[in-house]
């Protein structure tokens, strides 16, 4: 089997957060299981990354109590924890239905740009106007 430099890391309604785990654990588990990172180190990294996108205050919340924007941010960080991540965002406006444009998504991606190798957004053709020049 051929090794690829990047690993697919989806952000999608089809890959939900673990509802009985705190936000920081949903993020930290990727480093713990994929790279055998010690639990405390992975948890510190998760909380630090949440802080980078202004969401450190939700670290101990669980999925059902999150807003659409918070849930998207957590799913994005979880995907970015995959080593050499190629983030695949599937229909982001389905994840954040009231969002008018992609500015929030673009801002988060730029803020954590050092955590992933590439990002691809997949959506319906008729949603193209929401993406502007992205």
C-alpha positions in Angstrom: 0.0 0.0 0.0 1.3 3.4 -0.9 1.9 6.0 1.8 0.5 9.5 1.2 2.0 12.7 2.6 -1.4 13.9 3.7 -4.2 12.3 5.6 -7.9 13.1 5.0 -9.5 14.9 7.9 -13.2 15.5 7.4 -15.4 18.2 8.8 -18.9 17.0 8.1 -22.3 16.3 9.6 -21.5 12.7 8.8 -18.5 12.7 11.3 -20.1 14.2 14.4 -18.4 15.0 17.7 -18.6 12.4 20.5 -21.5 13.7 22.4 -20.6 12.2 25.8 -17.1 13.7 25.7 -16.1 17.3 26.5 -15.0 19.5 23.6 -11.3 19.3 24.5 -11.4 15.5 24.6 -12.9 15.4 21.1 -9.9 17.3 19.9 -7.3 15.6 22.1 -8.3 12.1 21.2 -6.9 12.5 17.7 -3.4 13.1 19.0 -3.7 10.5 21.7 -4.7 7.7 19.3 -3.0 8.7 16.1 0.4 9.7 17.5 0.4 8.2 21.0 0.7 11.6 22.5 0.4 11.6 26.3 -3.1 12.5 27.5 -2.2 15.6 29.5 -0.1 17.0 26.6 -2.9 16.3 24.1 -5.4 18.0 26.4 -3.2 21.1 26.9 -2.7 21.3 23.1 -6.5 21.0 22.5 -7.3 23.8 25.0 -4.5 26.0 23.5 -5.9 25.5 20.0 -9.4 26.4 21.2 -7.9 29.6 22.6 -6.4 30.4 19.2 -9.8 30.6 17.7 -11.4 32.3 20.7 -13.2 29.2 22.0 -11.3 28.3 25.2 -14.4 29.0 27.2 -16.2 26.0 25.7 -13.4 23.4 26.5 -15.5 21.7 29.1 -18.8 21.8 27.3 -20.3 18.9 25.4 -21.6 18.8 21.8 -25.4 19.3 22.6 -24.7 22.6 24.4 -22.7 24.2 21.6 -23.8 26.8 19.1 -23.4 26.0 15.4 -20.3 28.2 15.2 -18.7 26.6 18.2 -19.4 23.1 16.9 -17.9 23.9 13.6 -14.8 25.3 15.3 -14.4 22.2 17.4 -14.8 19.9 14.3 -12.3 22.0 12.4 -9.7 21.7 15.2 -10.4 18.0 15.6 -9.6 17.6 11.8 -6.5 19.8 12.1 -5.1 17.5 14.8 -4.6 14.8 12.2 -0.9 14.7 11.3 -0.3 16.2 7.8 -4.0 16.9 7.5 -5.8 17.5 4.3 -9.0 19.0 5.8 -12.1 18.2 3.8 -15.0 20.5 4.8 -18.3 19.1 3.5 -21.1 21.6 3.0 -20.1 24.1 5.8 -23.4 26.0 5.4 -25.2 22.8 6.4 -23.1 22.8 9.6 -23.8 26.5 10.2 -27.1 27.1 8.4 -27.6 30.8 9.3 -24.1 31.9 8.1 -24.4 34.4 5.3 -20.9 34.1 3.8 -17.6 32.2 4.3 -15.8 34.9 6.3 -15.9 33.1 9.6 -14.7 29.9 8.0 -11.9 31.7 6.2 -10.8 33.5 9.4 -10.7 30.2 11.4 -8.7 28.5 8.6 -6.2 31.4 8.5 -5.8 31.4 12.3 -4.9 27.7 12.4 -3.1 27.6 9.0 0.0 26.1 10.6 -1.9 23.0 11.8 -2.8 21.5 8.4 -1.3 21.0 5.0 -4.3 21.8 2.8 -8.0 22.4 3.0 -10.8 21.6 0.4 -14.3 22.8 0.7 -17.0 20.7 -1.0 -20.5 22.2 -1.5 -23.3 22.4 -4.1 -22.7 24.6 -7.2 -25.6 26.9 -6.2 -23.9 27.8 -2.9 -20.9 29.3 -4.8 -22.0 32.9 -4.2 -21.6 32.4 -0.4 -17.9 31.8 -0.9 -17.0 35.0 -2.7 -13.4 34.8 -3.9 -12.4 31.9 -1.7 
